[in-house]
Amino acid sequence: MALKQILPSLYRVPLRGVNAFLIDDAEDGLILVDTGTPKAPERILTALRELGRPPSDVRHVLVTHCHVDHAGGLAELKEATGAPAYMHPEDATMVRSGRALRPLTPTPGLFNKAIVWLVMRTAPQTLRATEVEHEVADGEVLPLAGGVRAIHVPGHCAGQLAFLWPRHGGVLFAADSAANVVGLRLAPVYEDLEEGKRSVKKLAGLDFEAACFGHGGAILTRASDRFRKAFETTPTARAA
């Protein structure tokens, strides 16, 4: 199976170490959250076939940030579906120019250093340039699937957005503001770690029942409580 149902009308598409998600809305069609690497579109299109849906049923593509494991398949999927893309202005500029990466440093800890050594040191600096039709601001509510709220969560990536979908008691698409790999934790790498800590505290102040991550499994119950327990006391260099 190329996709797994998480909740009614919500599917996870596992893409070899990273996740994309499909929201199936009766009025707005399929909404794709993230596009994976340049090799991922084939698997995403297979997932659509498993749903019995043509590519044209994808009507919107929400991209959390410009890193190649999240935006690398965007150009090809836009061509396959005809859907417009939505991103924060800072990362939309990156994708339009074919840039995928700003300088990153590992989060303290042996696990994170190992991830950087195994994966991030060879991460592509570029991706296939493509247009981003919609630039999305912090706090903007997109008129999709009952109103999807965009939340700017920089730190891991300057233009990173999380998305809060109001259905099912609230579903947070946390992007790489945090990871749920071997427990809920900070992401392995950041452009600005202190900014990233402030971002997860910002998310911990919201209410949502479920949380989906770029890396790791979803949390399906009491997710905001888990965020508060994990991140509200995370120290930062200055007040959040």
N, C-alpha and C positions, 0 to 999 in steps of 0.2 A: 504494500500500500504506500502511495506517495503522500498521503495526508492522513491526519488523525483528528477526529472530532473531539474538541475540548468541552464545548458547551453548545446548546442549541444555536445553530446559525454561525458557529465559530469553529474554524479548523486550523490546526497547526500543520505546516508543511516542513518536515525536517530536511535540512539541506547540508548534511555532512558537517556538523559542528556549529551550524547557525540555523535559525528558524525564520521562516516567513509565515504570515497568517492570512487567512481569508475570512472576511465577514460576509455573510450571505443575507442581504437585506431585500425584503419584498419590493420596496420602492426604488432603491438605489442600485440594485444589482449586486455584483461582487465587488468588494473593496479589498485590495491587496495591500498588506502592510509589510513593506520591505521586499527586496527582490533577489537577495542572495548574491553569490559570486557570478562572474560571467558564464560559468558552467551550469548555473541553477535554472535558467529559464526552461530547459527541457523537462526538468522534474516538476516545475510548477505547472507547465502545460499538461503533463501527465496527470497531475492532481486534478486539474479542471476536467479532464476526460473521465476520471473516476467519479466525479460529481455529475457527469452527463451534461456538462456545460461547455459551450464553445468559448474560445478566447475573447470574443467580442462581449461576453457577459461581464468581463472585468471592466468596470467603468471608471474606477478611480484607483490610483496607486499612491499610497502614503509612504514616504521614505523617511525613516527616522534620522539618518545621518549619512555622510558621504563615504564612509569607509567601504572598501571594495566588497566586503562580505555582506553588506547591506544594500549597496547601490550598484554593484557590479553588473547585475542583470537588467538594470533599468532600461537601457537603450533598446535592447532586444525585445523586452516585454512590452514596451510602448509600441513598438512596431507590430508585434503580434496581436495586441489587444486594441490599439487605438485609444487607450485611456490616458488622460492627463496625469501629470505627476504633481505632488505637493511636498514642499520642503521648506525648512527655515531659510531665510535669505542668505545667511553666511555659508551654508553648505550647498544651496542651489547654485551659487557662484562657482563653487568648486566643481560641481558636476558639469556645469555648462562648459567649463574649460578643460575637462578631462582629468582633473586632479582629485585624488582620493585620500590623501593622507597629509596631516601636519605632524610635526615632531611629537613623539610620545615617550613617556617614561613609565617604568613598571611601578605598580603599587607595592609597597613594602611586603615582604614575605617570600619564602622559598617557592610556594606554589605559583605565585605570580611571575617570579623570575624564570621558572621553568616554562610557563606558557609563552613568555616573551622569547625565550631561547628556541622553543620548538616551532612557534607559529609566527610571532610578530616580526622577528628579524628578517623574514623573507616576504612580508606583506607587500603587495603591489602598491606602488606610489601613484599609479594612474588607473583610469578606467575609460571606457568608451564615452566620449562626450555626448550629451544629449540635452534637449530643452527640458526645463522645469516650468510648467505653465503657471503654477500657483505658488507664490511665496506666502508662508504662513507665520503669523506672529504669535508670541507668547500670549496665552489666554484666549486666542481666537477659537470660536466654536464653528466648526465646519458643518454645513447643513446636509449631513450625510448620516444615515442609519440612526436617526433620532437625535443627532447632535454630538459630534465627536470633538472634544476639547483638546487643543494642542497646548502642551506645556514645555516651555524651553528649559532644558536640563543640560547646560554646558558642563564642561569638565573633561569628560571622556573625549568629546568632540565639540568644538565651539558652536556649531549649528545643530546640535542634537535636539530632537523633539521626542517627548513621550506623548502618547495619545490616551485619553480617557473616554471610553465608550460607555454611555449611561445604562445600557442593558445589563440584566443579570446582577443587579446590585452594584454595578460599576466594574468594568474590566479595564485595567491599566496595561497598556503596551509600553513597557518600561525601557525598551531599546537596550542600550548598554550602559545606562546609568547605574545598573547593578546586574549581577548574574546570579542564577540559581543553580550553580554547579557545586556539588559537595556542600550544600547549604547556601542560604542567601548571604551574599557578600558583595563588596565593592567589585567593580570590574578590574581585570588584571592590569590595565594600562590606562593612562590619562594624559591629556595635554596639560591639564592643570588639576592636580589632585584635590587641592583645597576647594576649588570651584566645584568639583565633582561631589565632594562631601556635602556642600551646601545644597546641591541639586537633589541628592537622595533625601536630605532632611525636608526639602520642599515637598517631595512626593510623600514622605511619611506623614505630612500634615493633612493629606487628603483622605477621603473615605472611598474605599473600593473593596469589593468582595474577592475579585480574582486579579491575578497579575500574570502577564506573559512576558517573556524575556527573549532577547536576541540569542542568548546562550543559556541552555539549561531548560528544565521542565517548568511547566506552569504551576502556580499556586492557585487553587480553585476555591478555597474558603478562607475567610478572615485574613485576606492578604495584607490589608492596610495595617492590621495589628502586627503582622510579621515584620513589616517595614519599620513600624515604630520601635519594636523591640530591637531590631538590628541596627537602626541608623539614627534614632533620635539623640542618642548619647555619643555618636561618633564625633570625636574632637576635631575642631577646625582651627586654623590659625587666627581667625577673627569671627565675630558673631555672624550667625546665619541670617 
